[in-house]
Amino acid sequence: MRMSTVTAGAVVFGVALAAVVTTSIGIERADAAPSCRGDRIPVSALATGCVVSSGTVVLPDGRQFRVPPVGTTVSAMSVGAAGGVDEGDVSVTNTGRSGIAVLAHEEWSGAPAAIRQERAALAHRTLPGGSGLRAAGGAASSSAATSKVSSCSATAYSKLGFRWADTVEWSYNPNNQKVSGAAAIGAGSDAWTGTTSACGRTVRSTADDSYLGSRKQAMGVTATGGCGASDGSNMVGWGSLRSGTLAVTCVWSRSGVAVETDQRYSTSVDWSAASTCSGKRFDLRGVATHEWGHAYGLGHTASTSGLVMKPASTTCETGQRTLGLGDLIGIDALY
C-alpha cells in the first residue's frame, strides 16, 4: 500500500519523537544518565533508573559500596559502642536492567523499578519460618521497647533476607590484631551452630562454619563501614573503622542465598580475648557472636532487648557471648 507524503512525514516525525523521549527518560539507554558512571556514584543519581555495571555507590553518610555483580546484594551490618550512633544496616542490590536498589536505615532509595522488585523479594524472604519455638515465644520485630528486659523474656528477632546453604569456610588475617583473636571469633560463630540451648530451650541449628586457619588476605570491608569488591573468600580480620564502630560484617548474597562474608574488627579500641574481662576493654567473643549473627542472616533488635543482636555493646559485656531467647528463636527461624 502506498503512503502519502504527509503521512510518511508524520510517521518519521513520530519515530524521531519516540526516540527522543526514550533517550531523555533514561530507560532504554544506560548512557542517558552519565552521573551513574564513575568511582563515586551518589545514591541520588540512581533514581534515574540507569544501569550500573561498575563503580562505587556513596551513601549520604559517607559509607561506600562497590557495585556488586548483576543479581547480587551486598549488605553491611555493624555493632557500635554503647552510647554511640547506630549507623543502621545497609544493602545494595544490582538488579541489572532495572537499576540499583538501596535499603539504608530501613528506607529505600535508588531506581524505582529496582526498589519495587527487591522490596517484594525481601518481603517474601523475611516471612516467619522455623519450628514451634516461635509459637511458644511469639515472633516480634525489632521495634524499640519501653524498658530494658531480660534476654530470656525478649522474643524479638529480625531477618536480613539471606541465609547460607553451605558451611561457611572462613580464614583469619592476624595483621594489626589487637589481641590474638581467632579462637574468640570462632567461638562467636559456634554460638549459633549445631545443638544450641538458651533460656531452658534447645534447637538444632543447621548453620555451620569451618575455620581454615590463618591467611594474610584483605577483607572486603572498608574503613568507612561499607563493602568493597567480592573475591569469593570469607575473611575475618582487623582494620580502622569509624569512631564508635566496633566491627562490621559484609555479606554478598544472590536471591537470598549467602555466598561470601567478611568481617572487620576495629583497631581503634581496646579488646579482651580472655575468658574473663576487666577494664575498659570490649569482649571480642561477645562482639564476634553479634557479628556472626549478622553473617548468618539476623538483623538488629531493640537496644533495650538485652539480646545478642541489640545494636551496641558496652565494655566487658561477656553476657553477649550467650544467646537470649529472641536470638535462639531467630536462628531457629533461619536454620
PAZAPA-4460 file (N, C-alpha, C; in steps of 0.05 Angstrom, whole numbers, plus 32768, in hexadecimal, padded with zeros to 4 digits):
% residues 335
    n_x    n_y    n_z   ca_x   ca_y   ca_z    c_x    c_y    c_z   seq   type   mol
   8011   7FE8   8000   8000   8000   8000   8012   8019   8000     1      M     A
   800C   802C   7FEE   801B   8045   7FED   8014   8058   8003     2      R     A
   8027   8068   800B   8023   807B   8021   8027   8097   8017     3      M     A
   8015   80A9   801F   8017   80C5   8015   8030   80D2   8022     4      S     A
   8038   80E8   8015   8050   80F7   8020   804A   8101   803C     5      T     A
   8032   810C   8041   802B   8116   805B   802C   8100   8071     6      V     A
   801F   80E9   8069   801F   80D3   807C   803B   80C9   8082     7      T     A
   804B   80C6   806D   8066   80BD   8072   8076   80CF   8084     8      A     A
   8072   80EA   807F   8080   80FD   8090   8077   80FB   80AD     9      G     A
   805E   80F6   80B1   8054   80F4   80CD   8060   80DC   80DB    10      A     A
   8062   80C5   80CB   806D   80AD   80D7   808A   80B1   80DF    11      V     A
   809A   80BE   80CD   80B6   80C3   80D2   80B9   80D5   80EB    12      V     A
   80A8   80EA   80EC   80A9   80FC   8103   80A2   80EE   811D    13      F     A
   808E   80DC   811B   8086   80CD   8133   809B   80BA   813D    14      G     A
   80AA   80AD   812A   80C0   809B   8132   80D6   80AB   813F    15      V     A
   80DC   80C2   8133   80F1   80D3   813E   80EA   80DD   815A    16      A     A
   80D1   80E5   815E   80C8   80EF   8178   80C9   80D9   818C    17      L     A
   80C1   80C0   8185   80C2   80AA   8197   80DF   80A5   81A0    18      A     A
   80F2   80A7   818D   810E   80A2   8193   8118   80B7   81A7    19      A     A
   8110   80D0   81A3   8118   80E6   81B5   810D   80E1   81D1    20      V     A
   80F3   80D9   81D3   80E7   80D5   81ED   80F4   80BD   81FB    21      V     A
   80F9   80A7   81EC   8105   8090   81F9   8121   8097   8204    22      T     A
   8130   80A6   81F4   814B   80AD   81FD   814A   80C0   8215    23      T     A
   8137   80D3   8215   8137   80E7   822A   812F   80DC   8245    24      S     A
   811F   80C7   8247   8118   80BD   8261   812A   80A6   826A    25      I     A
   813D   809F   8259   8152   808C   8262   8149   8071   8268    26      G     A
   8136   8066   8259   812C   804B   825E   813B   8037   824C    27      I     A
   813D   803D   8232   8148   802A   8220   8167   802C   821E    28      E     A
   8172   8044   8222   818E   8048   821F   819B   804F   8239    29      R     A
   81AF   803F   8242   81BC   8044   825B   81CC   805E   825B    30      A     A
   81D6   8066   8242   81E7   807E   8241   81D6   8097   8242    31      D     A
   81BC   8095   8246   81AB   80AD   8249   81AE   80B9   8264    32      A     A
   81BB   80AA   8277   81BF   80B5   8292   81DC   80B4   8299    33      A     A
   81ED   80C6   828E   820A   80C5   8292   8212   80C7   82AF    34      P     A
   8202   80D2   82C0   8209   80D5   82DD   820A   80BA   82EB    35      S     A
   8200   80A4   82DE   8202   808A   82E9   821B   807B   82E2    36      C     A
   822D   8089   82D4   8247   807D   82CD   825D   8089   82DE    37      R     A
   8271   807A   82E4   8288   8085   82F3   828D   8077   830D    38      G     A
   82A2   807F   831B   82A9   8072   8334   8299   807B   834C    39      D     A
   828B   8091   834A   827B   809B   8361   8260   80A3   8356    40      R     A
   824D   8090   8359   8232   8094   8350   8220   809A   8367    41      I     A
   8215   80B3   836A   8203   80B9   8380   81E9   80AA   837D    42      P     A
   81DD   80A2   8394   81C4   8094   8394   81AF   80A3   8384    43      V     A
   81AF   80BD   8386   819A   80CD   8379   819B   80C9   835B    44      S     A
   81B2   80C3   834F   81B4   80C0   8332   81A7   80A6   8329    45      A     A
   81A4   8093   833B   8199   8079   8333   817B   807A   832D    46      L     A
   816E   8090   8336   8151   8093   8332   814A   8095   8314    47      A     A
   815D   809A   8303   8158   809C   82E6   8151   8081   82DA    48      T     A
   8158   806C   82E9   8153   8051   82DF   816A   8047   82CD    49      G     A
   8180   8054   82CD   8197   804D   82BC   81A2   8032   82C3    50      C     A
   81AE   8025   82B0   81BC   800C   82B4   81D8   8012   82BC    51      V     A
   81E1   8005   82D2   81FC   800A   82DC   820B   7FEF   82DD    52      V     A
   8221   7FED   82CE   822F   7FD4   82CD   8249   7FD4   82DE    53      S     A
   8252   7FEC   82E6   826A   7FEE   82F6   8269   8009   8305    54      S     A
   827D   800D   8316   827F   8025   8326   8278   8021   8343    55      G     A
   8275   8037   8351   8270   8036   836E   8258   8048   8374    56      T     A
   8245   803D   8383   822E   804D   838C   8235   8059   83A7    57      V     A
   8230   8074   83A9   8236   8082   83C1   821D   808B   83CF    58      V     A
   8219   8083   83E8   8201   808B   83F8   8205   80A7   8402    59      L     A
   81EF   80B4   8409   81F1   80CF   8414   8202   80D0   842E    60      P     A
   8203   80BA   843D   8214   80BA   8455   8231   80B4   8450    61      D     A
   8238   80B0   8437   8254   80AC   8430   825C   808F   842B    62      G     A
   824C   807C   8433   8253   8060   842F   8253   805A   8411    63      R     A
   8266   8049   8408   8269   8044   83EC   8266   8026   83E7    64      Q     A
   825A   801F   83D0   8255   8004   83C9   825C   7FFF   83AB    65      F     A
   826E   7FEC   83A7   8275   7FE5   838C   825C   7FD8   837F    66      R     A
   8255   7FE1   8367   823D   7FD6   835A   8240   7FB8   8357    67      V     A
   822E   7FA8   8361   8231   7F8B   835F   8229   7F81   8343    68      P     A
   8230   7F69   833C   8227   7F5E   8321   8209   7F5D   831F    69      P     A
   81FF   7F5C   8307   81E2   7F5B   8302   81D7   7F42   8310    70      V     A
   81C0   7F47   831D   81B3   7F31   832C   81BE   7F2D   8348    71      G     A
   81CF   7F3F   8351   81DC   7F3C   836B   81D5   7F53   837D    72      T     A
   81D2   7F4D   8397   81CE   7F61   83AC   81E6   7F61   83BE    73      T     A
   81F0   7F78   83C5   8205   7F7A   83D9   81FA   7F89   83F1    74      V     A
   81FD   7F7E   8409   81F2   7F89   8421   8208   7F8F   8436    75      S     A
   8205   7FA5   8444   8218   7FAC   8459   8209   7FAF   8473    76      A     A
   8212   7FA1   8488   8206   7FA2   84A3   821C   7FA7   84B7    77      M     A
   8217   7FB9   84CA   822B   7FC0   84DD   8221   7FBD   84FA    78      S     A
   8234   7FBE   850C   822D   7FC1   8528   823E   7FD8   8533    79      V     A
   8231   7FE9   8543   823E   8000   854D   8244   7FFF   856B    80      G     A
   8253   8012   8575   8257   8015   8591   823E   8022   859D    81      A     A
   8236   8019   85B4   821E   8024   85C1   8221   8043   85C5    82      A     A
   820B   8051   85BF   820B   806E   85C0   8212   807B   85A6    83      G     A
   821A   806C   8592   8220   8077   8578   8207   8077   8566    84      G     A
   820C   807F   854D   81F6   8080   853A   81F4   8066   852B    85      V     A
   81DC   805A   8529   81D8   8042   851A   81D7   804A   84FC    86      D     A
   81EB   8041   84ED   81EC   8049   84D1   81D6   803B   84C0    87      E     A
   81CC   8025   84CA   81B7   8017   84BC   81C2   8004   84A6    88      G     A
   81B3   7FEE   84A1   81BB   7FDB   848D   81B6   7FE7   8471    89      D     A
   81C7   7FDE   845E   81C4   7FE8   8442   81C6   7FD0   842F    90      V     A
   81B5   7FD0   841B   81B8   7FBC   8405   81B6   7FCB   83EA    91      S     A
   81C7   7FC2   83D8   81C8   7FCD   83BD   81C4   7FB6   83A9    92      V     A
   81AE   7FB7   8399   81A8   7FA1   8387   81AA   7FAB   836A    93      T     A
   81B9   7F9C   835A   81BB   7FA2   833E   81A9   7F90   832E    94      N     A
   8192   7F9A   8325   817F   7F8A   8316   8184   7F89   82F9    95      T     A
   8199   7F97   82EF   819F   7F97   82D3   818F   7FAD   82C5    96      G     A
   817E   7FA6   82B2   816F   7FB9   82A1   815C   7FCA   82B1    97      R     A
   8153   7FC0   82C8   8140   7FD0   82D9   814F   7FE4   82EA    98      S     A
   816A   7FE3   82EB   8179   7FF6   82FB   8181   7FEB   8316    99      G     A
   8188   7FFE   8328   8192   7FF6   8343   817F   8000   8358   100      I     A
   817A   7FEE   836B   8169   7FF5   8382   817A   7FF6   839B   101      A     A
   8176   800A   83AC   8186   800D   83C5   8172   800E   83DC   102      V     A
   8177   7FFE   83F0   8168   7FFE   8409   817A   8006   841F   103      L     A
   8176   801E   842B   8187   8029   8440   8176   8035   8455   104      A     A
   817C   802E   846F   816C   8039   8485   814E   8033   8481   105      H     A
   8148   801C   8475   812D   8012   8470   811E   8024   845C   106      E     A
   812C   8033   844C   8120   8044   8437   812C   803C   841C   107      E     A
   811A   803B   8408   8123   8034   83ED   812A   804C   83DC   108      W     A
   813E   8049   83CB   8145   805D   83B7   8151   804F   839F   109      S     A
   8155   805E   838A   8160   8053   8371   814C   8053   835B   110      G     A
   814E   8040   8348   813D   803E   8331   8121   8034   8339   111      A     A
   810C   8042   8331   80F1   8039   8339   80EA   801D   8332   112      P     A
   80F1   8014   831A   80EB   7FF8   8312   80FB   7FE4   8323   113      A     A
   8114   7FEA   8329   8124   7FD9   8339   811A   7FD7   8355   114      A     A
   8110   7FEE   8360   8105   7FEE   837B   80ED   7FDC   837D   115      I     A
   80DB   7FDF   8369   80C2   7FCE   8369   80CA   7FB1   8368   116      R     A
   80DC   7FAA   8357   80E4   7F8E   8354   80F1   7F83   836D   117      Q     A
   8104   7F92   8379   8112   7F88   8390   8101   7F89   83A9   118      E     A
   80F0   7F9D   83AC   80DF   7F9E   83C3   80CC   7F86   83C5   119      R     A
   80C1   7F7E   83AE   80B0   7F67   83AD   80BF   7F4D   83B3   120      A     A
   80D8   7F4B   83A9   80E8   7F33   83AE   80F0   7F31   83CB   121      A     A
   80F7   7F48   83D7   8100   7F48   83F3   80E9   7F42   8405   122      L     A
   80D1   7F4C   83FF   80BA   7F47   8410   80B4   7F29   8411   123      A     A
   80B8   7F1B   83FA   80B3   7EFE   83F9   80C9   7EF0   8409   124      H     A
   80E2   7EF8   8407   80F8   7EEA   8414   80F8   7EEE   8432   125      R     A
   80EC   7F03   843C   80EC   7F08   8459   80D2   7EFF   8467   126      T     A
   80C2   7EF0   8459   80AA   7EE5   8466   80B2   7ED3   847D   127      L     A
   80A1   7ED1   8493   80A8   7EBF   84A9   80AB   7EA3   849F   128      P     A
   80BC   7E94   84AC   80C0   7E77   84A5   80D1   7E6A   84BA   129      G     A
   80CF   7E50   84BE   80DF   7E42   84D2   80CE   7E2E   84E0   130      G     A
   80D6   7E28   84F9   80C8   7E13   8508   80B2   7E1F   851A   131      S     A
   80A7   7E0E   852B   8092   7E17   853D   809B   7E29   8554   132      G     A
   80B5   7E2D   8556   80C0   7E3E   856B   80B4   7E5A   8569   133      L     A
   80B1   7E63   8550   80A7   7E7E   854C   808A   7E81   8555   134      R     A
   807B   7E6C   8551   805F   7E6E   855A   805D   7E70   8579   135      A     A
   8071   7E63   8586   8071   7E65   85A3   807B   7E80   85AD   136      A     A
   8090   7E8A   859E   809B   7EA3   85A7   808E   7EBC   859B   137      G     A
   8084   7EB9   8583   8078   7ECF   8575   808C   7EE0   8566   138      G     A
   808C   7EDF   854C   809F   7EEE   853C   8098   7F0C   853E   139      A     A
   80AD   7F1C   853D   80A9   7F39   853F   80BC   7F47   852E   140      A     A
   80B7   7F5F   8526   80C9   7F6F   8516   80DD   7F7C   8529   141      S     A
   80EF   7F8D   851D   8104   7F99   852C   80FB   7FB5   8536   142      S     A
   80E2   7FBB   8538   80D9   7FD5   8542   80E1   7FD8   855F   143      S     A
   80E6   7FF1   8566   80F1   7FF6   8581   80DC   7FF1   8596   144      A     A
   80E6   7FE6   85AD   80D5   7FE2   85C4   80D7   7FFB   85D6   145      A     A
   80C6   7FFC   85EA   80C5   8014   85FB   80D9   8011   8612   146      T     A
   80E1   7FF9   8619   80F5   7FF6   862E   8105   7FDD   8629   147      S     A
   811C   7FDB   8635   812D   7FC4   8631   8121   7FAB   863D   148      K     A
   8124   7F95   862E   8118   7F7C   8637   812E   7F67   8638   149      V     A
   8129   7F51   8646   813B   7F3B   8647   813E   7F2E   862C   150      S     A
   8156   7F24   8626   815A   7F17   860C   814B   7EFD   860A   151      S     A
   8141   7EF3   8620   8131   7EDA   861F   8113   7EE0   861F   152      C     A
   810C   7EF9   861F   80F0   7EFF   861C   80EB   7F0E   8602   153      S     A
   8101   7F17   85F5   80FF   7F25   85DB   80FD   7F11   85C4   154      A     A
   80E8   7F12   85B4   80E5   7EFF   859E   80EA   7F0C   8583   155      T     A
   80F4   7F24   8582   80F7   7F32   8569   810E   7F27   8558   156      A     A
   810B   7F27   853E   8120   7F22   852C   8119   7F2E   8511   157      Y     A
   812C   7F32   8500   8126   7F3C   84E5   8138   7F2E   84D1   158      S     A
   812D   7F29   84B9   813C   7F1C   84A3   8146   7F31   8490   159      K     A
   815E   7F2C   8485   816A   7F3E   8472   8163   7F36   8455   160      L     A
   8158   7F1E   8451   814F   7F16   8436   8162   7F04   8428   161      G     A
   8176   7EF8   8437   8188   7EE4   842B   818E   7ECF   843F   162      F     A
   8197   7EB8   8436   81A1   7EA2   8446   81B5   7E92   8436   163      R     A
   81C4   7E82   8444   81D9   7E71   8437   81CD   7E56   8430   164      W     A
   81D4   7E4C   8419   81CC   7E31   8411   81E3   7E1D   8417   165      A     A
   81FB   7E28   841B   8212   7E17   8420   8221   7E20   8439   166      D     A
   8235   7E11   8441   8246   7E18   8457   8257   7E31   8450   167      T     A
   8259   7E43   8463   8269   7E5B   845F   8286   7E55   8465   168      V     A
   8297   7E53   8451   82B3   7E4D   8454   82C2   7E68   8455   169      E     A
   82CE   7E6E   846C   82DA   7E89   846F   82F7   7E87   8478   170      W     A
   8305   7E9D   8473   8321   7E9F   847A   8325   7EB8   848B   171      S     A
   833B   7EB9   849A   8340   7ECF   84AC   835A   7EDD   84A4   172      Y     A
   8359   7EF8   84A1   8371   7F07   849B   837B   7F15   84B5   173      N     A
   8392   7F0D   84BF   839B   7F18   84D9   83A9   7F33   84D6   174      P     A
   83AC   7F3E   84BF   83B9   7F58   84BC   83AB   7F6D   84CD   175      N     A
   83BA   7F7C   84DC   83B1   7F92   84ED   839E   7F89   8503   176      N     A
   839D   7F70   850A   838B   7F66   851E   8392   7F73   8539   177      Q     A
   837D   7F7B   8548   8380   7F87   8562   8385   7F72   8577   178      K     A
   8379   7F5B   8573   837D   7F43   8584   837D   7F2B   8571   179      V     A
   8387   7F14   857B   8387   7EFC   856B   8369   7EF3   856A   180      S     A
   835D   7EF7   8553   8340   7EF6   8552   8332   7EDF   8545   181      G     A
   8340   7ECD   8538   8333   7EB8   8528   8321   7EA7   8539   182      A     A
   832A   7E9E   8551   831B   7E8C   8562   8301   7E99   856C   183      A     A
   8304   7EB2   8575   82EC   7EC1   857F   82D8   7EC6   8569   184      A     A
   82E1   7ECD   8551   82CF   7ED2   853B   82C2   7EB8   8532   185      I     A
   82D1   7EA2   8532   82C5   7E88   852C   82B0   7E80   8540   186      G     A
   82B5   7E85   8559   82A1   7E7F   856E   8288   7E8F   8569   187      A     A
   828A   7EA7   855F   8273   7EB8   8559   8262   7EAB   8544   188      G     A
   826E   7E9F   8530   825F   7E91   851B   8252   7E78   8526   189      S     A
   8261   7E69   8537   8256   7E50   8541   823D   7E53   8553   190      D     A
   8239   7E6B   855D   8222   7E70   856E   8208   7E6C   855E   191      A     A
   8209   7E6E   8544   81F1   7E6C   8533   81EE   7E52   8525   192      W     A
   8200   7E3F   8528   8200   7E27   8518   81FB   7E0E   8528   193      T     A
   81F0   7DFA   851A   81EC   7DE0   8527   81D5   7DE1   853B   194      G     A
   81D7   7DCF   854F   81C4   7DCE   8564   81C9   7DE6   8577   195      T     A
   81B6   7DF8   8578   81BA   7E11   8587   81A4   7E15   859C   196      T     A
   81AC   7E1B   85B4   8199   7E1E   85CA   819B   7E3A   85D6   197      S     A
   8184   7E44   85DE   8183   7E5E   85EB   8168   7E61   85FA   198      A     A
   8169   7E6C   8611   8151   7E72   8620   813F   7E59   8624   199      C     A
   814C   7E42   8628   813D   7E2A   862D   8131   7E1D   8614   200      G     A
   8139   7E26   85FC   812E   7E1B   85E3   8146   7E13   85D2   201      R     A
   8141   7DFF   85C0   8156   7DF5   85AF   814C   7DF3   8593   202      T     A
   815D   7DFB   8580   8157   7DF8   8563   816E   7DEA   8556   203      V     A
   8169   7DDF   853F   817E   7DD4   852E   8182   7DE6   8516   204      R     A
   8197   7DF6   8516   819D   7E09   8501   81AE   7DFB   84EB   205      S     A
   81A6   7DFE   84D2   81B7   7DF2   84BD   81CB   7E07   84B3   206      T     A
   81CC   7E1F   84BE   81E2   7E31   84B8   81FC   7E24   84C0   207      A     A
   8211   7E28   84B0   822A   7E1A   84B6   8242   7E2A   84AA   208      D     A
   8259   7E28   84B7   8271   7E35   84AE   8289   7E23   84B0   209      D     A
   829D   7E29   84A1   82B6   7E19   84A2   82CE   7E2D   84A0   210      S     A
   82DF   7E2C   84B5   82F6   7E3F   84B5   830D   7E33   84A5   211      Y     A
   8316   7E42   8491   832B   7E38   847F   8347   7E3F   8488   212      L     A
   8349   7E50   849D   8363   7E58   84A6   836A   7E75   849F   213      G     A
   8383   7E7C   84A4   838D   7E97   84A0   8393   7E9C   8482   214      S     A
   838C   7EB4   8479   8392   7EBB   845D   8393   7ED9   845A   215      R     A
   83A9   7EE3   8450   83AD   7F00   844F   83A1   7F0B   8435   216      K     A
   8387   7F0D   8435   8378   7F18   841E   8366   7F2E   8428   217      Q     A
   8362   7F43   8418   8351   7F59   8421   8334   7F51   8422   218      A     A
   8325   7F5F   8434   8308   7F5B   8436   82FA   7F6E   8423   219      M     A
   82E2   7F67   841B   82D3   7F79   840A   82C2   7F8D   8419   220      G     A
   82CB   7F95   8431   82BE   7FA9   8441   82CF   7FC2   8441   221      V     A
   82C4   7FD9   843B   82D3   7FF1   8439   82D4   8001   8453   222      T     A
   82E7   8014   8455   82EA   8024   846D   82D1   8036   8472   223      A     A
   82C1   803B   845D   82A9   804B   8461   8292   803B   846C   224      T     A
   8296   8021   846F   8280   8010   8478   826F   8005   8462   225      G     A
   8278   8008   8449   826B   7FFD   8432   8278   7FE4   8428   226      G     A
   8272   7FDC   8410   827C   7FC2   8405   828A   7FC7   83EA   227      C     A
   82A1   7FBA   83E7   82B0   7FBC   83CE   82A7   7FA6   83BB   228      G     A
   82BA   7F9D   83AB   82B4   7F89   8397   82B4   7F6D   83A3   229      A     A
   82A3   7F5C   8399   82A2   7F40   83A1   82B9   7F31   8393   230      S     A
   82C7   7F1F   83A3   82DC   7F0F   8397   82D8   7EF1   839B   231      D     A
   82C1   7EE9   83A6   82BB   7ECD   83A9   82C6   7EC0   83C2   232      G     A
   82D5   7ECF   83D2   82E0   7EC5   83EB   82D3   7ED1   8403   233      S     A
   82CF   7EC1   8418   82C3   7ECB   8431   82DA   7ED2   8444   234      N     A
   82DF   7EEC   8447   82F6   7EF5   8457   82ED   7F05   846F   235      M     A
   82FC   7F00   8485   82F7   7F0F   849E   8311   7F1B   84A7   236      V     A
   8311   7F35   84AE   832A   7F42   84B7   8325   7F5C   84C4   237      G     A
   833A   7F6D   84C3   833B   7F86   84D2   8340   7F9E   84C0   238      W     A
   8338   7FB5   84C8   833D   7FCE   84B9   832F   7FE5   84C6   239      G     A
   8335   7FFD   84BB   8328   8015   84C5   830B   8016   84BD   240      S     A
   82FA   8021   84CF   82DE   8025   84CA   82D6   8040   84D5   241      L     A
   82BF   8049   84CF   82B6   8063   84DA   82B5   8063   84F8   242      R     A
   82B8   807A   8504   82B7   807D   8521   829C   8073   852B   243      S     A
   829C   8063   853F   8283   8058   854B   827B   803E   853F   244      G     A
   8287   8035   8529   8281   801B   851C   8295   8006   8526   245      T     A
   828B   7FF0   8531   829C   7FDB   853B   82A3   7FC6   8525   246      L     A
   8290   7FC0   8514   8294   7FAC   84FF   827F   7FAF   84EA   247      A     A
   8286   7FA5   84D2   8273   7FA6   84BB   8275   7F8B   84AD   248      V     A
   825E   7F80   84A5   825D   7F68   8495   8250   7F6F   847A   249      T     A
   825D   7F66   8464   8251   7F68   844A   8249   7F4C   8440   250      C     A
   8232   7F4A   8433   8229   7F31   8428   8220   7F36   840C   251      V     A
   8229   7F24   83F9   821F   7F25   83DE   820C   7F0E   83DA   252      W     A
   81F5   7F13   83CE   81E1   7EFE   83CA   81D4   7F00   83AF   253      S     A
   81C8   7EEA   83A6   81BA   7EE9   838D   819F   7EDB   8392   254      R     A
   8189   7EE9   838D   816E   7EDF   8391   816B   7ED3   83AC   255      S     A
   8176   7EE0   83C0   8173   7ED7   83DC   8186   7EC2   83E5   256      G     A
   8199   7EBA   83D5   81AD   7EA6   83DC   81C8   7EB4   83DF   257      V     A
   81D3   7EB3   83F7   81ED   7EC0   83FC   8204   7EB1   83EF   258      A     A
   8216   7EC0   83E3   822D   7EB3   83D4   8248   7EBC   83DF   259      V     A
   8249   7ED2   83EE   8262   7EDB   83FA   825D   7EED   8412   260      E     A
   826E   7EEC   8426   826D   7EFE   843C   8289   7F06   8445   261      T     A
   828D   7F1F   844B   82A6   7F29   8456   82A0   7F39   8470   262      D     A
   82B2   7F39   8483   82AF   7F48   849C   82C8   7F58   84A1   263      Q     A
   82C4   7F70   84AC   82DA   7F82   84B3   82D5   7F8C   84D0   264      R     A
   82E9   7F89   84E1   82E8   7F92   84FD   82FA   7FAA   8501   265      Y     A
   82F0   7FBD   8510   82FE   7FD7   8512   8318   7FD6   8520   266      S     A
   832C   7FE3   8516   8346   7FE6   8523   8348   7FFF   8534   267      T     A
   8332   800D   8537   8331   8026   8545   8328   8024   8562   268      S     A
   8320   800C   856B   8317   8007   8586   8328   7FF1   8592   269      V     A
   8326   7FEE   85AD   8333   7FD9   85BB   8321   7FC0   85BD   270      D     A
   832D   7FA9   85BA   831E   7F90   85B9   8328   7F7C   85CE   271      W     A
   8317   7F6A   85D5   831F   7F53   85E6   8316   7F39   85D9   272      S     A
   8329   7F26   85D7   8322   7F0C   85CD   8324   7EF6   85E2   273      A     A
   8327   7EFF   85FB   832A   7EEC   8612   830F   7EE1   861A   274      A     A
   830F   7ECC   862A   82F6   7EC1   8634   82E7   7ED4   8646   275      S     A
   82F6   7EE5   8654   82EB   7EFA   8664   82F3   7F15   8659   276      T     A
   82E6   7F2A   8660   82EB   7F44   8655   82EB   7F59   866B   277      C     A
   82FE   7F6C   8669   82FF   7F82   867D   8308   7F9C   8670   278      S     A
   8301   7FB2   867C   8309   7FCB   8672   82F7   7FD5   865B   279      G     A
   8301   7FE9   864D   82F2   7FF5   8637   82F9   7FE7   861D   280      K     A
   82F3   7FCE   861C   82F8   7FBE   8604   82DE   7FB2   85FA   281      R     A
   82DD   7FAD   85E1   82C5   7FA0   85D5   82CB   7F82   85D2   282      F     A
   82B7   7F73   85D9   82BA   7F56   85D9   82B8   7F4C   85BC   283      D     A
   82CE   7F42   85B1   82CE   7F3A   8595   82BB   7F23   858F   284      L     A
   82BA   7F10   85A1   82A8   7EF9   859C   828B   7F02   859B   285      R     A
   8283   7F14   85AD   8267   7F1E   85AD   8260   7F2E   8594   286      G     A
   8273   7F40   858C   826E   7F4F   8574   826E   7F3D   855B   287      V     A
   8280   7F29   855B   8280   7F17   8545   8267   7F06   8543   288      A     A
   825B   7EFF   855A   8241   7EF1   855A   822C   7F02   854C   289      T     A
   822C   7F1C   8552   821A   7F2E   8544   821F   7F2F   8526   290      H     A
   8238   7F32   851E   823E   7F34   8502   8239   7F1A   84F2   291      E     A
   823D   7F03   84FF   8236   7EEA   84F2   8218   7EE7   84EF   292      W     A
   8209   7EF3   8502   81EC   7EF3   84FF   81E4   7F01   84E6   293      G     A
   81F2   7F18   84E0   81ED   7F26   84C7   81F6   7F14   84AF   294      H     A
   820D   7F08   84B1   8217   7EF8   849B   8204   7EE1   8494   295      A     A
   81F6   7ED6   84A8   81E3   7EC1   84A3   81C8   7ECB   849B   296      Y     A
   81C3   7EE5   849C   81AA   7EF0   8491   8197   7EFE   84A4   297      G     A
   81A1   7F04   84BD   8190   7F12   84D0   8196   7F30   84D1   298      L     A
   8181   7F40   84D4   8184   7F5D   84D7   8183   7F65   84F4   299      G     A
   8182   7F7F   84F8   8182   7F8A   8513   8166   7F88   8520   300      H     A
   8167   7F86   853B   814F   7F89   854B   8152   7FA3   855A   301      T     A
   813E   7FA9   856B   813E   7FC3   8579   8156   7FC4   858C   302      A     A
   8160   7FDC   8590   8177   7FE0   85A2   8170   7FD8   85BF   303      S     A
   8156   7FD7   85C6   814E   7FD0   85E1   8147   7FB3   85E4   304      T     A
   814C   7FA3   85CF   8143   7F87   85CF   8154   7F75   85E1   305      S     A
   816D   7F7D   85E5   817F   7F6C   85F4   818A   7F55   85E4   306      G     A
   8184   7F53   85CB   818B   7F3D   85BA   81A7   7F40   85AD   307      L     A
   81B2   7F2B   85A4   81CC   7F2D   8595   81C9   7F40   857E   308      V     A
   81B2   7F40   8570   81AF   7F4F   8558   81A6   7F6C   855C   309      M     A
   81A8   7F76   8575   81A4   7F93   8579   81BB   7FA2   856B   310      K     A
   81B7   7FBB   8564   81CB   7FC8   8552   81E5   7FD2   855E   311      P     A
   81E8   7FD1   8579   8200   7FDC   8585   8209   7FCB   859D   312      A     A
   8223   7FCD   85A3   822E   7FBE   85B9   823C   7FD1   85CC   313      S     A
   823C   7FCA   85E5   824C   7FD8   85FA   8266   7FCA   85FE   314      T     A
   8278   7FD6   860D   8292   7FC9   8612   828E   7FB1   8624   315      T     A
   829E   7F9C   861F   829D   7F83   862E   8281   7F77   8630   316      C     A
   8271   7F79   861B   8256   7F6E   861B   8258   7F50   8613   317      E     A
   8261   7F40   8625   8265   7F24   8620   824A   7F15   861D   318      T     A
   8235   7F21   8628   821A   7F15   8625   8211   7F12   8608   319      G     A
   821E   7F22   85F6   8217   7F21   85DA   8221   7F08   85CC   320      Q     A
   8231   7EF8   85DB   823A   7EDE   85D0   8224   7ECA   85CE   321      R     A
   820F   7ECE   85DF   81FA   7EBA   85E2   81E0   7EC4   85D5   322      T     A
   81D4   7EB3   85C4   81BB   7EBB   85B7   81A5   7EBF   85CB   323      L     A
   8194   7ED3   85C5   817B   7ED7   85D3   8165   7EC8   85C4   324      G     A
   814D   7ECA   85CF   8136   7EBB   85C3   8131   7EC4   85A7   325      L     A
   8130   7EDE   85A2   812B   7EE8   8587   8140   7EE0   8573   326      G     A
   815A   7EE0   857C   816F   7ED6   856B   816B   7EB9   8564   327      D     A
   8164   7EA9   8577   815F   7E8D   8572   8148   7E88   855F   328      L     A
   8133   7E97   8563   811B   7E95   8551   8123   7E9E   8535   329      I     A
   8134   7EB3   8533   813C   7EBD   8519   814C   7EA9   8509   330      G     A
   8161   7E9D   8516   8172   7E8A   8507   8162   7E71   8500   331      I     A
   814F   7E6A   8511   813D   7E53   850B   812B   7E59   84F3   332      D     A
   8122   7E72   84F1   8111   7E7A   84DA   8120   7E79   84C0   333      A     A
   813A   7E7E   84C1   814B   7E7E   84A9   8155   7E63   84A2   334      L     A
   815C   7E53   84B6   816A   7E39   84B1   815D   7E22   84C0   335      Y     A
***
